[in-house]
Amino acid sequence: MDLALKGLYKRNGIYWLRWTPFKGQGQRRTTLHTDELQEAIEEARKFRDNPNLAGIGTWEDELKDFKKNTHNTASYKRSTGSVVERFFNWLEEEQKRTFTLGEITADDVSRFLLQGFSNTTLLTYKATLVGFFNYLQRENKVRNNPAANVLHDGKLTLKTAEKFVDKETTHRLIHCPPEDWAPLRSDLKFVLFLGLKCGLRKDEIIHSTHKWFILDSHTITIPDSQNVGGWNWKPKTRKGRSIPMTEDFHHFLSTEFPIKKGVEEFCLHPEAKGRKRYAKKPVRHPRRYRWDFRRPLEEYLKAQGITDINTHALRHSFASNCLRAGIHIGIVAKMIGDSISTTEKIYANFRPRRGELDHVF
């Protein structure tokens, strides 16, 4: 018998390995987390080279250690505890039994994520579980990370951005408010311009400063980091980028929303301090943002007859409208600060309009 195949068997479509810790002891079984024979052989070889993992406790104990040891690192997220707890509670409820961390498979994680979460929640939950199991791998407590490739196994894919604001609605939202909203508040109009015509993320809009807006060159320059009023802030990608201004936005900044040239002060409500999430002394109900425009924006959109668009959809709309207008996907990706592959997956599947093919042909 081929030694590479010794102890291998398949159960529920996944390869497992039978092995004996020491001579005279009973057999044990461990999952190899794959349905491919060659991958199973390779995982079995790694297992035989290092069969003894460090002692592992319950998921509750390991979660406490993870939070304790990674609190001041990039791996730590405030949501980690609730996400991991929700995952194991769901799994135990589904299977009607308790699980050890070594038993978790990629299929378990996929089933958990396929419950109909929004795209943002799905990615957050996946990243949280990946970080937790990466920590266990580094501590030699589990052999594989079951959450590592669940978005690429053919069972779970990124949802595309289907809801967005088209060009005509964009113009109406910015320039044609309802009677009871006219004239539109300058701060809300500023938010609409930055989301719909510049593609900025919510936290970028809130933390934008006068220094970002260079009227002479019609350019918005987002830095890779900044510290204003005690708020240490970095963009999501940790990289700066530049975005050209439209003429109507430039006119708005020159007349209705005067920019203080070169001044490093928040454009939106500089007096707002919020409650910092990571202050030295913990605060009750800490906020992610020093000021939040979500509620007034949703009220305005509702007044315009739009109820199925959230704040991040403004950014979706900018990217989709740029792609629809024929701007190269590489340029769009650079303006919104995403990779080309992410831009193609999330924003390129926009809804076609009637008559577009007639215009092409």
The 8 nearest C-alpha neighbors of each residue, nearest first, counted from 0:
[[1, 2, 5, 4, 3, 6, 7, 8],
 [0, 2, 3, 4, 5, 6, 7, 40],
 [3, 1, 5, 4, 0, 6, 40, 7],
 [2, 4, 1, 5, 40, 44, 43, 7],
 [5, 3, 2, 7, 1, 6, 40, 0],
 [6, 4, 2, 7, 3, 1, 0, 17],
 [5, 7, 17, 16, 4, 18, 8, 15],
 [8, 6, 16, 4, 5, 15, 17, 14],
 [7, 9, 15, 14, 16, 6, 10, 17],
 [8, 10, 14, 13, 15, 12, 11, 7],
 [9, 11, 12, 13, 14, 8, 15, 30],
 [12, 10, 13, 9, 14, 34, 15, 8],
 [11, 13, 10, 34, 9, 14, 33, 35],
 [14, 12, 34, 10, 9, 33, 11, 32],
 [15, 13, 9, 8, 31, 34, 33, 39],
 [14, 16, 30, 31, 8, 29, 7, 9],
 [15, 17, 7, 6, 29, 28, 18, 30],
 [18, 16, 6, 28, 27, 26, 7, 15],
 [19, 17, 27, 26, 28, 16, 6, 20],
 [18, 20, 26, 21, 27, 25, 24, 22],
 [21, 19, 18, 24, 22, 26, 50, 27],
 [22, 20, 24, 19, 23, 25, 18, 26],
 [21, 23, 24, 19, 20, 25, 26, 18],
 [22, 24, 21, 25, 19, 20, 26, 18],
 [25, 23, 22, 21, 19, 26, 20, 27],
 [24, 26, 19, 27, 23, 20, 21, 22],
 [27, 25, 19, 18, 17, 24, 28, 20],
 [26, 28, 18, 17, 19, 25, 29, 20],
 [27, 29, 17, 16, 18, 15, 26, 30],
 [28, 30, 16, 15, 31, 17, 27, 102],
 [29, 31, 15, 32, 14, 16, 28, 102],
 [30, 32, 15, 14, 33, 39, 42, 29],
 [33, 31, 30, 104, 13, 14, 105, 34],
 [34, 32, 13, 35, 31, 14, 39, 38],
 [33, 35, 13, 14, 12, 36, 32, 39],
 [36, 34, 38, 33, 37, 39, 14, 13],
 [35, 37, 39, 38, 40, 34, 14, 33],
 [38, 36, 40, 39, 35, 41, 42, 34],
 [39, 37, 41, 35, 40, 36, 42, 33],
 [38, 40, 36, 42, 37, 41, 43, 31],
 [41, 39, 43, 37, 38, 42, 3, 36],
 [40, 42, 44, 38, 43, 39, 37, 45],
 [43, 41, 39, 45, 44, 40, 38, 46],
 [42, 44, 46, 40, 41, 45, 39, 47],
 [45, 43, 41, 47, 46, 42, 40, 48],
 [46, 44, 42, 48, 43, 47, 41, 49],
 [45, 47, 43, 50, 49, 44, 48, 42],
 [46, 48, 44, 50, 49, 45, 43, 18],
 [49, 47, 45, 46, 50, 44, 43, 51],
 [50, 48, 46, 47, 51, 45, 52, 44],
 [51, 49, 46, 47, 48, 52, 20, 45],
 [52, 50, 49, 53, 20, 46, 54, 139],
 [53, 51, 140, 139, 54, 50, 141, 49],
 [52, 54, 140, 139, 55, 51, 138, 141],
 [53, 55, 52, 140, 56, 139, 51, 141],
 [56, 54, 140, 53, 57, 61, 100, 52],
 [57, 55, 60, 61, 58, 54, 59, 99],
 [56, 58, 60, 59, 61, 99, 55, 100],
 [57, 59, 61, 60, 62, 100, 56, 99],
 [58, 60, 62, 57, 61, 63, 84, 56],
 [61, 59, 63, 57, 62, 58, 56, 64],
 [60, 62, 64, 58, 63, 59, 65, 56],
 [63, 61, 65, 59, 64, 60, 58, 66],
 [62, 64, 60, 66, 61, 65, 67, 59],
 [65, 63, 67, 61, 62, 66, 68, 60],
 [64, 66, 62, 68, 67, 63, 69, 61],
 [67, 65, 63, 69, 64, 70, 68, 62],
 [66, 68, 64, 65, 70, 69, 63, 62],
 [67, 69, 65, 66, 70, 64, 71, 72],
 [70, 68, 72, 75, 66, 71, 67, 65],
 [71, 69, 75, 66, 72, 67, 68, 74],
 [72, 70, 69, 75, 73, 68, 74, 67],
 [73, 71, 69, 74, 70, 75, 68, 76],
 [72, 74, 75, 71, 69, 76, 70, 130],
 [75, 73, 72, 130, 69, 76, 70, 131],
 [76, 74, 70, 69, 73, 72, 66, 77],
 [77, 75, 78, 79, 74, 127, 73, 70],
 [76, 78, 79, 75, 80, 81, 70, 66],
 [77, 79, 76, 81, 80, 82, 127, 75],
 [80, 78, 82, 76, 77, 81, 127, 83],
 [81, 79, 83, 82, 78, 84, 62, 77],
 [80, 82, 84, 78, 79, 83, 85, 77],
 [83, 81, 85, 79, 84, 80, 86, 78],
 [84, 82, 86, 85, 80, 81, 79, 87],
 [85, 83, 81, 87, 82, 86, 80, 88],
 [84, 86, 82, 88, 83, 87, 81, 89],
 [87, 85, 83, 89, 84, 88, 82, 90],
 [88, 86, 90, 89, 84, 85, 91, 83],
 [87, 89, 85, 91, 90, 86, 84, 92],
 [88, 90, 92, 86, 87, 91, 85, 93],
 [91, 89, 87, 93, 92, 88, 94, 86],
 [90, 92, 96, 88, 94, 95, 97, 93],
 [91, 93, 95, 89, 90, 94, 88, 96],
 [94, 92, 90, 91, 95, 89, 96, 88],
 [93, 95, 91, 96, 92, 90, 97, 89],
 [96, 94, 92, 91, 93, 97, 90, 89],
 [97, 95, 91, 94, 98, 92, 93, 90],
 [96, 98, 91, 99, 95, 94, 90, 87],
 [99, 97, 100, 102, 96, 91, 103, 87],
 [98, 100, 101, 102, 57, 97, 58, 103],
 [99, 101, 102, 103, 58, 98, 57, 141],
 [100, 102, 99, 103, 141, 142, 140, 29],
 [101, 103, 100, 99, 104, 98, 30, 29],
 [104, 102, 101, 100, 107, 145, 105, 99],
 [103, 105, 145, 107, 106, 32, 102, 108],
 [106, 104, 145, 108, 107, 146, 109, 149],
 [105, 107, 109, 104, 108, 110, 149, 145],
 [108, 106, 104, 110, 105, 109, 111, 103],
 [107, 109, 111, 105, 106, 110, 146, 112],
 [110, 108, 106, 112, 111, 107, 149, 113],
 [111, 109, 113, 107, 112, 108, 106, 114],
 [110, 112, 108, 109, 113, 114, 107, 86],
 [113, 111, 109, 110, 114, 121, 108, 116],
 [112, 114, 110, 115, 111, 109, 155, 116],
 [113, 115, 112, 116, 111, 110, 109, 121],
 [114, 116, 113, 117, 112, 121, 118, 111],
 [117, 115, 121, 120, 114, 118, 112, 113],
 [116, 118, 120, 119, 121, 115, 158, 122],
 [117, 119, 121, 120, 158, 122, 116, 157],
 [120, 118, 122, 121, 117, 123, 116, 124],
 [121, 119, 123, 117, 122, 118, 116, 124],
 [122, 120, 118, 124, 119, 123, 116, 117],
 [121, 123, 125, 119, 120, 124, 126, 118],
 [124, 122, 120, 126, 125, 121, 127, 119],
 [125, 123, 127, 121, 122, 126, 120, 128],
 [124, 126, 122, 128, 127, 123, 121, 129],
 [127, 125, 129, 123, 124, 128, 122, 130],
 [128, 126, 124, 130, 125, 129, 79, 123],
 [127, 129, 131, 125, 130, 126, 146, 132],
 [130, 128, 126, 146, 132, 127, 131, 147],
 [131, 129, 133, 127, 128, 132, 74, 126],
 [130, 132, 128, 134, 133, 129, 127, 135],
 [133, 131, 135, 134, 129, 144, 130, 136],
 [134, 132, 136, 130, 135, 131, 129, 137],
 [133, 135, 137, 132, 131, 136, 130, 138],
 [136, 134, 132, 138, 140, 133, 137, 141],
 [137, 135, 139, 133, 141, 138, 134, 140],
 [136, 138, 134, 139, 135, 133, 140, 141],
 [137, 139, 135, 136, 140, 134, 53, 141],
 [140, 138, 136, 137, 53, 52, 141, 135],
 [141, 139, 53, 135, 138, 52, 55, 136],
 [142, 140, 136, 139, 101, 135, 143, 52],
 [141, 143, 136, 140, 139, 144, 101, 52],
 [144, 142, 141, 145, 136, 32, 132, 31],
 [143, 145, 132, 146, 147, 133, 129, 136],
 [146, 144, 105, 104, 147, 143, 103, 108],
 [147, 145, 129, 144, 149, 105, 148, 108],
 [146, 148, 144, 129, 145, 149, 105, 150],
 [149, 147, 151, 150, 146, 152, 145, 105],
 [148, 150, 151, 152, 146, 109, 147, 105],
 [151, 149, 155, 156, 148, 152, 157, 153],
 [150, 152, 148, 149, 153, 155, 156, 154],
 [153, 151, 154, 149, 150, 148, 155, 156],
 [152, 154, 151, 155, 156, 150, 149, 148],
 [155, 153, 152, 156, 109, 150, 151, 149],
 [154, 156, 150, 153, 149, 152, 109, 151],
 [157, 155, 150, 158, 154, 151, 153, 152],
 [158, 156, 159, 118, 155, 150, 344, 345],
 [159, 157, 118, 156, 160, 345, 344, 117],
 [158, 160, 345, 161, 157, 344, 348, 346],
 [159, 161, 345, 346, 162, 315, 158, 349],
 [160, 162, 159, 349, 163, 350, 348, 346],
 [163, 161, 160, 308, 312, 164, 307, 315],
 [162, 164, 316, 312, 315, 161, 165, 308],
 [163, 165, 316, 168, 169, 166, 313, 162],
 [164, 166, 168, 167, 169, 163, 320, 316],
 [165, 167, 169, 168, 170, 320, 164, 316],
 [166, 168, 170, 169, 165, 171, 164, 172],
 [167, 169, 171, 170, 165, 166, 164, 172],
 [170, 168, 166, 172, 167, 171, 165, 164],
 [171, 169, 167, 168, 173, 172, 174, 166],
 [170, 172, 175, 168, 174, 169, 173, 167],
 [173, 171, 169, 170, 175, 174, 168, 176],
 [174, 172, 170, 171, 175, 188, 169, 191],
 [173, 175, 171, 170, 172, 176, 183, 169],
 [176, 174, 171, 172, 173, 177, 170, 181],
 [175, 177, 181, 180, 172, 183, 174, 178],
 [178, 176, 180, 179, 181, 175, 303, 302],
 [177, 179, 181, 180, 176, 182, 175, 183],
 [178, 180, 177, 181, 176, 182, 302, 183],
 [181, 179, 177, 178, 183, 176, 182, 299],
 [182, 180, 183, 178, 176, 179, 177, 184],
 [181, 183, 180, 184, 176, 178, 179, 185],
 [182, 184, 181, 180, 185, 176, 188, 187],
 [183, 185, 187, 186, 188, 182, 180, 181],
 [184, 186, 188, 187, 189, 183, 256, 255],
 [187, 185, 189, 188, 184, 190, 267, 256],
 [188, 186, 190, 189, 184, 185, 191, 296],
 [187, 189, 185, 191, 190, 186, 184, 173],
 [188, 190, 186, 192, 187, 191, 185, 193],
 [191, 189, 187, 193, 188, 192, 194, 186],
 [192, 190, 188, 194, 189, 193, 195, 187],
 [191, 193, 189, 196, 195, 190, 194, 188],
 [194, 192, 197, 190, 191, 196, 199, 195],
 [193, 195, 313, 198, 314, 191, 199, 192],
 [194, 196, 313, 317, 192, 191, 193, 198],
 [195, 197, 192, 193, 317, 194, 198, 245],
 [196, 198, 193, 194, 199, 195, 317, 192],
 [199, 197, 314, 194, 317, 335, 195, 196],
 [200, 198, 194, 197, 193, 203, 314, 204],
 [201, 199, 203, 202, 204, 314, 198, 311],
 [200, 202, 204, 203, 205, 199, 311, 310],
 [201, 203, 205, 204, 200, 206, 288, 234],
 [204, 202, 200, 206, 201, 205, 207, 199],
 [205, 203, 201, 207, 202, 206, 199, 200],
 [204, 206, 202, 203, 207, 201, 267, 290],
 [207, 205, 203, 204, 202, 265, 208, 232],
 [206, 208, 204, 205, 203, 265, 266, 211],
 [209, 207, 265, 264, 266, 210, 263, 211],
 [208, 210, 211, 262, 259, 258, 266, 212],
 [209, 211, 261, 262, 208, 263, 212, 260],
 [212, 210, 220, 209, 219, 208, 221, 213],
 [213, 211, 219, 210, 209, 214, 218, 220],
 [212, 214, 218, 215, 216, 217, 219, 211],
 [213, 215, 217, 216, 212, 218, 249, 253],
 [216, 214, 213, 217, 218, 212, 249, 260],
 [215, 217, 218, 214, 213, 243, 244, 219],
 [218, 216, 214, 244, 215, 243, 213, 249],
 [219, 217, 243, 213, 216, 244, 242, 212],
 [218, 220, 212, 242, 211, 241, 243, 213],
 [221, 219, 241, 211, 240, 218, 222, 242],
 [220, 222, 239, 240, 211, 241, 219, 223],
 [223, 221, 239, 224, 220, 225, 240, 238],
 [222, 224, 239, 238, 237, 233, 234, 221],
 [225, 223, 233, 222, 232, 234, 226, 237],
 [224, 226, 232, 231, 227, 233, 222, 223],
 [227, 225, 231, 230, 229, 232, 228, 224],
 [228, 226, 230, 229, 225, 264, 231, 263],
 [227, 229, 230, 226, 264, 231, 272, 269],
 [228, 230, 227, 226, 231, 232, 272, 225],
 [231, 229, 227, 226, 228, 232, 225, 275],
 [232, 230, 226, 225, 229, 227, 233, 224],
 [231, 233, 225, 224, 230, 226, 234, 206],
 [232, 234, 224, 237, 223, 235, 225, 231],
 [235, 233, 237, 236, 223, 238, 203, 232],
 [234, 236, 237, 233, 238, 336, 200, 203],
 [235, 237, 238, 234, 336, 337, 233, 239],
 [238, 236, 234, 223, 235, 233, 239, 224],
 [239, 237, 223, 236, 234, 240, 222, 235],
 [238, 240, 223, 222, 221, 237, 241, 220],
 [239, 241, 221, 220, 238, 242, 222, 334],
 [242, 240, 220, 219, 221, 334, 218, 243],
 [241, 243, 219, 334, 218, 220, 244, 197],
 [244, 242, 218, 217, 219, 245, 241, 197],
 [245, 243, 217, 218, 249, 248, 246, 242],
 [244, 246, 248, 247, 249, 243, 196, 217],
 [247, 245, 249, 248, 250, 244, 217, 251],
 [246, 248, 250, 249, 245, 251, 244, 252],
 [249, 247, 251, 245, 250, 246, 252, 244],
 [248, 250, 246, 252, 247, 251, 253, 245],
 [249, 251, 253, 247, 248, 252, 254, 246],
 [252, 250, 248, 255, 254, 249, 253, 256],
 [253, 251, 256, 249, 257, 250, 254, 255],
 [252, 254, 250, 257, 251, 249, 255, 256],
 [253, 255, 251, 252, 256, 257, 250, 249],
 [256, 254, 251, 252, 257, 253, 185, 250],
 [255, 257, 252, 254, 251, 258, 253, 185],
 [258, 256, 252, 253, 254, 255, 259, 251],
 [257, 259, 209, 260, 252, 256, 253, 212],
 [260, 258, 262, 209, 261, 257, 210, 264],
 [259, 261, 262, 258, 210, 209, 213, 212],
 [260, 262, 210, 259, 263, 209, 211, 213],
 [263, 261, 210, 209, 260, 259, 264, 208],
 [262, 264, 210, 208, 209, 261, 265, 227],
 [265, 263, 208, 262, 209, 266, 269, 227],
 [264, 266, 208, 269, 267, 207, 206, 209],
 [267, 265, 208, 209, 207, 264, 268, 269],
 [268, 266, 265, 269, 205, 186, 207, 206],
 [267, 269, 270, 271, 266, 265, 290, 186],
 [270, 268, 265, 271, 267, 266, 264, 272],
 [269, 271, 268, 272, 265, 267, 289, 290],
 [272, 270, 269, 268, 273, 289, 290, 267],
 [271, 273, 289, 270, 274, 290, 269, 275],
 [274, 272, 289, 271, 290, 275, 286, 288],
 [275, 273, 285, 286, 276, 272, 289, 282],
 [276, 274, 278, 277, 285, 286, 273, 287],
 [275, 277, 285, 278, 286, 287, 274, 282],
 [276, 278, 275, 279, 281, 280, 285, 282],
 [277, 279, 280, 275, 276, 281, 282, 274],
 [280, 278, 281, 277, 282, 275, 276, 274],
 [279, 281, 278, 282, 277, 275, 276, 283],
 [282, 280, 278, 279, 283, 277, 276, 285],
 [283, 281, 285, 284, 280, 274, 276, 278],
 [282, 284, 285, 281, 274, 276, 286, 280],
 [283, 285, 282, 286, 274, 276, 281, 275],
 [286, 284, 276, 274, 283, 282, 275, 287],
 [287, 285, 288, 274, 276, 275, 284, 273],
 [286, 288, 276, 285, 289, 275, 274, 273],
 [289, 287, 290, 286, 291, 273, 202, 205],
 [288, 290, 273, 272, 271, 274, 291, 287],
 [291, 289, 288, 271, 273, 292, 205, 272],
 [290, 292, 293, 288, 289, 205, 294, 295],
 [293, 291, 294, 295, 296, 290, 187, 190],
 [294, 292, 296, 291, 295, 297, 310, 309],
 [293, 295, 297, 296, 292, 298, 291, 299],
 [296, 294, 298, 297, 292, 293, 299, 187],
 [295, 297, 299, 293, 294, 298, 292, 300],
 [298, 296, 300, 294, 299, 295, 301, 293],
 [299, 297, 295, 301, 296, 300, 294, 302],
 [300, 298, 302, 296, 301, 297, 295, 303],
 [301, 299, 303, 305, 297, 302, 298, 296],
 [300, 302, 304, 305, 298, 303, 299, 306],
 [301, 303, 299, 300, 304, 298, 177, 305],
 [304, 302, 300, 301, 305, 299, 177, 172],
 [303, 305, 301, 302, 300, 306, 299, 307],
 [306, 304, 301, 300, 303, 307, 308, 302],
 [305, 307, 301, 308, 304, 300, 297, 309],
 [306, 308, 305, 309, 162, 301, 163, 300],
 [309, 307, 306, 312, 305, 162, 310, 163],
 [308, 310, 312, 311, 307, 297, 313, 293],
 [309, 311, 312, 313, 293, 308, 201, 296],
 [310, 312, 313, 314, 309, 315, 201, 200],
 [311, 313, 315, 314, 309, 310, 163, 308],
 [314, 312, 194, 195, 316, 311, 315, 310],
 [313, 315, 198, 317, 194, 312, 316, 311],
 [316, 314, 312, 318, 313, 317, 319, 163],
 [315, 317, 163, 313, 319, 164, 314, 318],
 [316, 318, 195, 314, 198, 320, 315, 319],
 [317, 319, 321, 315, 316, 320, 322, 346],
 [320, 318, 316, 322, 321, 346, 317, 323],
 [319, 321, 323, 317, 322, 318, 316, 324],
 [322, 320, 324, 318, 323, 319, 326, 317],
 [323, 321, 319, 325, 326, 324, 320, 318],
 [322, 324, 320, 325, 321, 319, 326, 349],
 [325, 323, 321, 322, 326, 320, 319, 327],
 [324, 326, 322, 323, 327, 321, 328, 320],
 [327, 325, 322, 321, 324, 328, 331, 330],
 [328, 326, 330, 329, 325, 331, 322, 321],
 [327, 329, 331, 330, 332, 326, 322, 339],
 [330, 328, 332, 327, 331, 339, 333, 338],
 [331, 329, 333, 332, 327, 328, 334, 326],
 [332, 330, 328, 334, 333, 329, 335, 318],
 [333, 331, 337, 329, 335, 330, 339, 334],
 [332, 334, 336, 330, 331, 335, 329, 337],
 [335, 333, 331, 332, 242, 336, 330, 241],
 [334, 336, 332, 198, 333, 337, 331, 199],
 [335, 337, 333, 334, 332, 240, 338, 236],
 [338, 336, 332, 335, 342, 341, 333, 339],
 [337, 339, 341, 340, 332, 342, 336, 333],
 [338, 340, 342, 332, 341, 329, 343, 337],
 [339, 341, 343, 338, 342, 344, 337, 345],
 [342, 340, 344, 338, 343, 339, 345, 337],
 [341, 343, 339, 346, 340, 345, 344, 332],
 [342, 344, 347, 340, 341, 346, 345, 339],
 [345, 343, 341, 342, 346, 340, 347, 159],
 [344, 346, 159, 160, 342, 343, 341, 347],
 [345, 347, 342, 319, 348, 343, 160, 344],
 [346, 348, 343, 349, 345, 344, 319, 342],
 [349, 347, 346, 159, 350, 345, 160, 344],
 [348, 350, 347, 319, 161, 346, 351, 160],
 [349, 351, 352, 348, 161, 162, 163, 319],
 [352, 350, 349, 353, 355, 323, 348, 354],
 [353, 351, 355, 354, 350, 356, 349, 165],
 [352, 354, 355, 351, 356, 357, 350, 358],
 [353, 355, 357, 356, 352, 358, 359, 351],
 [354, 356, 358, 357, 353, 352, 359, 351],
 [355, 357, 359, 358, 354, 360, 353, 352],
 [358, 356, 354, 360, 355, 359, 353, 352],
 [357, 359, 355, 356, 360, 354, 353, 352],
 [360, 358, 356, 357, 355, 354, 325, 353],
 [359, 357, 358, 356, 355, 354, 353, 352]]
